[in-house]
């Protein structure tokens, strides 16, 4: 069996050379991905256990610090002995905290790795479904289920946790992608497409490929009812955030009140212009936004909640 | 009693409380514990204080006891003395007139009022037993408490009743008699069936189809509800009148007085005989108090949710709102069966959940016994001891079966049906979360039912459904009006092509009602409808869910609720004009363009829209629509499991049937190879019928085969195409016939077999007839004369069999 981790590109390549149905290869990858995920989960489990151990250890030290402080208070003056002792204790405590922190980060990395494997597998399965003629036609998902999946994906979007002094990277919350950024296959984006009636519309789409020669993306409408593939230039694509910004630590990475944004209208797969009503207060909170809606007297909808994942900057400021 | 849940569940006892009974004091009754001194268990404090005081008084020396009784005893010094109670000549200085620590007055002490000695007042008690003295003393304590209550109470009706009871007890002390409330109140029970019975019937009626675990949940909720009612403080007649303008409250006042005298006051006043509210009152009282009590109960649980045990919390917060809504429909519904005196679920005797009778012996074993269930209920809710819920049949020896489902009960158990143990076992695996894998229950699978989320949300109380409407004759509740405005907004926003004025007119029209979907107190959707009871249908007028709450299954759940509402009101047809965007929705909800209601019934009644399609939905009153997808899912799971089991037991592969390809139209089911090994058995119904009357079958078959009579017309034997099959095939005519045809048969042989009573079942007869045809087709080429005969004859005898009712049409 193939041991290569299938990158989507060479994946297609292999298919052509071998003349085998793609499904065969993808199954092999799915298998290896499965074992890999199982391994990662075991490692994650161990890391969580380690965290607990680390915590119990530092607990002891923290208690010591507290006791020392109490004792110092009773003595009413800070003797050099205590000073040295405290310094030592604090140094240990700091080291402990750093150790715990690094384990936690390690665990987060594992989670990210698992997620990316799952994502790869999903893309592979999707490709297999798309390219195999033998497969029965793909059943379209019920819209309600699709909506739930979109909500889930917004909920499980990782929170960016920087080290002290770090500033939030591009694609964290409201931070824009760098100008030369190219969205990967499978990434979700807001894509500006021409609808049947000629109107321009921002839809939620998934990247299929990017051609460096033409600088164009190929994207699929997320709404499987559409099953449309669009070829669009770079400027018609806005990548969605890849991390949630933490309002408590990185409020600058969030859109602020009254800022004009594109937000996914609840229970749909379309982005519309909206004003930020209130930014989130806690990491798991949603934005509250006011959609431009002429059917309301003041031109805006009542406040509606939209997750960080589905709020992006609105490029053009002029109204169509 | 240390269970914190018990505390939270125990609604606080009423304490005569300032403010109650004054205008607009509706809310004052919620958890009315303001005057209580015991913060931990305010509910019992008054009762406890009373019994403490009684114990204290009863422990007095006799002299002191006599003094205490003397206060309430008439002077017997002379016939002319009218003094009815000894008054202490040295009234204590403190305002507390009943200082228990005081020294006993001597018997010679004279009365402040009549001047006779204390001895003259208590002379009748000289030879009275200590027991009787203590009983009288108990009444004395109660009289004193009542006196305080009369003093403190501000509601006039309540005050009156307290005063009446005060006088009654005083009289009883004087006469040393038993207190009996007299007058026009009547004596308990006041109505039958009582509330408890009704609520238990309700649980039976509505939830007996659920899995044992969920049914148990509902049962616990009902117990909790009953317990709450027994300790709930009713609103005063004044409050009642203010709330319900249409009712003058006379009937309620009588019930309220009864409740005070027989249920409420006796809780803290044990000289009076005590009855449980839920046992002596029935539907009429519940009707008067339910809306308010429900609101208060939910509010109370909401406020005190942190005090509840976690498992209780989910039970209450998840299931209670739905439970109450469903109960509400039964309380106010016109045709609810739960209040019928002879309500019995077919599966049970006496309609008691605790008294199931055994219908099928298979149902007994392996199922959790109900006595256990009741016990667990009592440990959590403090039941059983306080309220007179009938205990399950005593003894652990007799295992009680779990309630059978409605369907089971209606149907005679099919012979050879899957044993109940097996079904239970399967149910255990599919309901056991450990056995059913799946990482996230919040993530609904792609094949989850459309209304699954909505159903869960309703159960958790996130969404609510209410049927509301405007009224011109009475002032509508403010909340209802707000919701109607909300509905009007949702409809006009979601249906932009409808003029706003038109929507407003219909939503506020008193003949139209709307099923409103409420989330966080706001309207997010609804179905506006108009019922035409005389025409036997309902028109769906508007139907919408606000855009940001769409594709969550709310529309489906709304329609299912509407269906159930209509089944309750005996209207079984929906008609609607659907526009092009709505047709898809209505199709998913079981509507079709095929209209069964005759035109005359709806023409001129229903609003006609141009360019819209008339659609109809027929309701089946036996379907619990809101639970339907859930039930079907369960059934599928069960069948899947059963198939898996069977497959693990039997591993055998038969080649598929080829006879249908060869032109056979029908074969007896039992002739399918391997079918009996799967456990299939001919249905018991037919067997019973046939065994019952072999002569009948014989005569029918005889008629069919040979006897010519006017009524049945031609028979098989006289059919013009029957000639090739009249006699056995002669070897001389077809030498290889018997090599090819293994089971030869002909009509003559069949006649003989019939005479010999060989055909004990119609199946045997039909199988032989069929073989006549298949043999013919097997031996002869398809376009031969013989096969043509066989074809016509086959048609003919299936027609005859159908006509004779021997096979399904």
Interface residues (C-beta under 8 A of the other chain):
Chain A: X141 X142 X143 X144 X145 X147 X148 X149 X152 X265 X266 X267 X268 X295 X304
Chain B: X442 X443 X444 X445 X446 X448 X450 X453 X493 X496 X547 X548 X549 X550 X551 X552 X553
